[in-house]
Amino acid sequence: MTSRRLADATNGWNAVAVGANGQAGIKIGAGSEQAAVDSALEECVKHDRECHIAVIGPFMVEPEADRTSTRAASPQ
C-alpha cells in the first residue's frame, strides 16, 4: 500500500508518480529530490503511460480534483 510505505519512510526523499490508468511508481529514501522523481517516473512507465509526479516528500503536488477527473476520464 502506497500510503503505508510513505508513512514508514523516515529517511531520504520520496516520490510517487501516477499514470493515466492509475498505476503508480514509488521511490522511497532517495538521496536527492531529483533522484526520487526520476526513479518514481521510471517505475511508473514500466506499468502505465503519461506518468507524472503526484507526491514529493510529504507534499502532494497534484490537487485532489485533478486526480479524480484524470482517473475518471482515462480509458480502462
LOTOR-898050 format. One record per residue: residue in one letter; x, y, z of N, C-alpha, C, O in turn. Coordinates in steps of 0.05 Angstrom, whole numbers, plus 5000, padded with zeros to 4 digits. Layout:
N
a, X, Y, Z, X, Y, Z, X, Y, Z, X, Y, Z;
...
This chain:
76
m, 5017, 4977, 5000, 5000, 5000, 5000, 5018, 5025, 5000, 5036, 5027, 5016;
t, 5012, 5043, 4982, 5029, 5067, 4979, 5029, 5084, 5004, 5051, 5093, 5012;
s, 5007, 5089, 5016, 5006, 5106, 5040, 5022, 5095, 5063, 5035, 5110, 5077;
r, 5022, 5069, 5066, 5037, 5056, 5088, 5067, 5059, 5082, 5083, 5065, 5100;
r, 5075, 5054, 5057, 5104, 5057, 5050, 5114, 5085, 5055, 5136, 5089, 5065;
l, 5098, 5105, 5048, 5106, 5133, 5052, 5106, 5139, 5082, 5124, 5154, 5091;
a, 5087, 5130, 5097, 5086, 5135, 5126, 5110, 5123, 5140, 5120, 5134, 5159;
d, 5120, 5100, 5131, 5142, 5086, 5143, 5169, 5098, 5135, 5190, 5091, 5147;
a, 5170, 5114, 5114, 5195, 5125, 5104, 5203, 5148, 5121, 5189, 5168, 5123;
t, 5226, 5146, 5134, 5236, 5167, 5151, 5262, 5180, 5142, 5270, 5200, 5154;
n, 5274, 5169, 5122, 5300, 5180, 5112, 5299, 5184, 5082, 5287, 5168, 5068;
g, 5312, 5205, 5073, 5315, 5209, 5044, 5290, 5222, 5032, 5271, 5229, 5046;
w, 5291, 5225, 5006, 5270, 5236, 4990, 5251, 5215, 4980, 5260, 5193, 4973;
n, 5225, 5220, 4980, 5205, 5202, 4970, 5189, 5215, 4947, 5185, 5239, 4947;
a, 5181, 5199, 4928, 5164, 5209, 4906, 5145, 5188, 4897, 5151, 5164, 4898;
v, 5122, 5197, 4887, 5102, 5179, 4875, 5094, 5190, 4848, 5087, 5214, 4846;
a, 5096, 5174, 4827, 5087, 5182, 4801, 5062, 5165, 4795, 5060, 5142, 4802;
v, 5043, 5177, 4781, 5018, 5164, 4774, 5013, 5166, 4744, 5018, 5188, 4732;
g, 5005, 5144, 4732, 5000, 5144, 4703, 4971, 5148, 4696, 4954, 5150, 4714;
a, 4965, 5148, 4671, 4939, 5154, 4660, 4918, 5133, 4670, 4894, 5140, 4673;
n, 4927, 5109, 4674, 4908, 5088, 4683, 4909, 5083, 4713, 4899, 5063, 4723;
g, 4922, 5101, 4728, 4923, 5100, 4757, 4945, 5083, 4769, 4946, 5080, 4793;
q, 4962, 5071, 4752, 4985, 5056, 4763, 5005, 5075, 4775, 5010, 5096, 4764;
a, 5018, 5066, 4796, 5038, 5084, 4810, 5066, 5073, 4808, 5070, 5048, 4807;
g, 5085, 5091, 4808, 5113, 5085, 4812, 5122, 5099, 4837, 5116, 5123, 4840;
i, 5136, 5085, 4855, 5144, 5097, 4881, 5174, 5094, 4885, 5186, 5074, 4879;
k, 5185, 5115, 4895, 5213, 5114, 4904, 5214, 5125, 4932, 5205, 5147, 4938;
i, 5225, 5108, 4950, 5228, 5115, 4978, 5257, 5117, 4985, 5273, 5100, 4978;
g, 5265, 5138, 5000, 5292, 5140, 5011, 5314, 5147, 4991, 5337, 5139, 4995;
a, 5307, 5162, 4970, 5328, 5170, 4951, 5346, 5191, 4963, 5339, 5204, 4982;
g, 5370, 5193, 4952, 5390, 5212, 4962, 5384, 5241, 4955, 5395, 5259, 4968;
s, 5367, 5246, 4935, 5360, 5274, 4928, 5332, 5274, 4917, 5320, 5254, 4911;
e, 5321, 5298, 4916, 5294, 5302, 4906, 5293, 5293, 4877, 5275, 5279, 4869;
q, 5313, 5301, 4861, 5313, 5293, 4832, 5315, 5263, 4829, 5302, 5252, 4811;
a, 5331, 5250, 4845, 5334, 5221, 4843, 5307, 5207, 4849, 5300, 5187, 4837;
a, 5293, 5217, 4869, 5267, 5206, 4876, 5247, 5209, 4853, 5233, 5191, 4847;
v, 5246, 5233, 4842, 5228, 5239, 4819, 5235, 5221, 4796, 5217, 5208, 4784;
d, 5260, 5220, 4788, 5268, 5203, 4765, 5261, 5174, 4769, 5251, 5161, 4751;
s, 5267, 5163, 4793, 5262, 5135, 4798, 5232, 5129, 4799, 5224, 5108, 4789;
a, 5216, 5147, 4810, 5187, 5142, 4811, 5176, 5142, 4783, 5159, 5126, 4776;
l, 5184, 5161, 4766, 5175, 5162, 4738, 5184, 5137, 4723, 5168, 5126, 4707;
e, 5209, 5128, 4727, 5219, 5104, 4713, 5202, 5080, 4721, 5196, 5063, 4704;
e, 5195, 5078, 4746, 5179, 5055, 4756, 5151, 5056, 4744, 5140, 5036, 4736;
c, 5139, 5080, 4744, 5112, 5083, 4734, 5110, 5075, 4704, 5091, 5061, 4697;
v, 5128, 5084, 4687, 5126, 5079, 4659, 5130, 5049, 4652, 5124, 5041, 4629;
k, 5139, 5033, 4671, 5140, 5004, 4666, 5112, 4992, 4666, 5108, 4971, 4654;
h, 5093, 5006, 4678, 5066, 4995, 4681, 5043, 5012, 4670, 5020, 5003, 4668;
d, 5050, 5037, 4662, 5029, 5055, 4653, 5041, 5075, 4633, 5064, 5072, 4625;
r, 5025, 5095, 4625, 5034, 5115, 4606, 5027, 5142, 4617, 5011, 5145, 4636;
e, 5038, 5163, 4605, 5032, 5191, 4613, 5036, 5195, 4644, 5019, 5207, 4657;
c, 5058, 5185, 4654, 5063, 5187, 4683, 5071, 5215, 4690, 5084, 5229, 4675;
h, 5063, 5223, 4714, 5070, 5249, 4725, 5073, 5247, 4755, 5062, 5228, 4768;
i, 5088, 5265, 4767, 5092, 5265, 4796, 5068, 5275, 4810, 5057, 5297, 4804;
a, 5059, 5260, 4830, 5036, 5268, 4846, 5044, 5275, 4875, 5030, 5290, 4888;
v, 5066, 5263, 4884, 5075, 5268, 4912, 5106, 5269, 4912, 5119, 5253, 4899;
i, 5116, 5289, 4926, 5145, 5292, 4931, 5148, 5296, 4961, 5137, 5315, 4972;
g, 5163, 5278, 4974, 5167, 5281, 5003, 5140, 5280, 5016, 5123, 5262, 5009;
p, 5134, 5298, 5034, 5108, 5298, 5047, 5088, 5316, 5032, 5066, 5321, 5043;
f, 5095, 5325, 5008, 5078, 5344, 4994, 5064, 5332, 4971, 5076, 5319, 4953;
m, 5037, 5335, 4970, 5022, 5328, 4946, 5024, 5350, 4926, 5019, 5374, 4933;
v, 5032, 5345, 4902, 5035, 5366, 4882, 5013, 5367, 4861, 5014, 5383, 4843;
e, 4993, 5350, 4865, 4971, 5349, 4846, 4945, 5351, 4863, 4941, 5335, 4881;
p, 4928, 5371, 4857, 4903, 5374, 4872, 4885, 5350, 4870, 4885, 5336, 4850;
e, 4870, 5344, 4891, 4852, 5321, 4892, 4833, 5321, 4868, 4829, 5300, 4856;
a, 4822, 5344, 4860, 4803, 5345, 4838, 4817, 5336, 4812, 4804, 5323, 4795;
d, 4842, 5343, 4807, 4856, 5335, 4783, 4859, 5305, 4782, 4856, 5293, 4761;
r, 4866, 5292, 4804, 4870, 5263, 4805, 4843, 5249, 4799, 4843, 5229, 4784;
t, 4822, 5259, 4810, 4796, 5246, 4806, 4786, 5249, 4777, 4777, 5230, 4765;
s, 4789, 5273, 4766, 4779, 5278, 4738, 4797, 5263, 4718, 4787, 5253, 4698;
t, 4823, 5261, 4724, 4841, 5247, 4706, 4834, 5217, 4706, 4833, 5205, 4685;
r, 4830, 5206, 4729, 4824, 5178, 4732, 4797, 5172, 4718, 4795, 5151, 4705;
a, 4777, 5189, 4722, 4751, 5184, 4711, 4751, 5186, 4681, 4735, 5172, 4667;
a, 4768, 5203, 4670, 4768, 5207, 4641, 4786, 5186, 4626, 4785, 5184, 4602;
s, 4802, 5171, 4641, 4821, 5153, 4629, 4807, 5127, 4620, 4791, 5117, 4635;
p, 4813, 5117, 4596, 4801, 5091, 4588, 4813, 5069, 4605, 4837, 5069, 4611;
q, 4798, 5050, 4612, 4807, 5028, 4628, 4813, 5003, 4612, 4821, 4983, 4622;
